[in-house]
Each structure stands twice: as C-alpha cells, then as structure tokens.
Amino acid sequence: MRILELTDSFNISRQSVIIPLVTEEKGSITMLPDGHLRIVCPEDAKFEAWIKDLRDRLENMGLSRIGKASDEHTVGLEWEKHVRGLVYP
C-alpha cells in the first residue's frame, strides 16, 4: 500500500503500476515498453531503506509514458456522458 500511496503522489494511474508478489534481493523499478511501471520490492529486511529512496528514483525516471490518474478520470467522464446520451457517436 505504501508503494501505491507514493505512486499516487506522482499522479500515476494504479492501472499503470505492476507490483509482483515476489521479491528480489535489492528490489527494482523498470519502465516496460508498454508504458507500465514494474516495481519489485526488496527482501523484507531492506524494505524500509528502499521505500525511502523510491521517491528519488521515481523523480529521476522519465515518467511521461506512464498513464496518469487524471487520464482515467477524463475517460470515465466521457464514457458517463456517452451512456447518459449527452455525447453522440
């Protein structure tokens, strides 16, 4: 949950974040070719130090390809207008 709270602060869509259930020794952050952000947590003993450094690493990544939460809201509003008959195809 703490990882998602951090990515939320960057306005990154939760649908664009992949957090596998497995861990790696040091953890990792990878921008996938499809624009998703894959975040793998480190082993338990290293998590606290890693999460503190995660914000800096995200700031230094080019996040422009990642879906933003505001995009989801806009799409949702357009769909709602369409369903209510306010927008015609």
Secondary structure as UniProt FT lines:
FT   HELIX           2..9
FT   TURN            10..11
FT   HELIX           14..16
FT   STRAND          17..18
FT   STRAND          28..31
FT   TURN            33..34
FT   STRAND          37..40
FT   HELIX           44..46
FT   HELIX           47..59
FT   TURN            64..65
FT   HELIX           69..83
FT   TURN            84..85
//
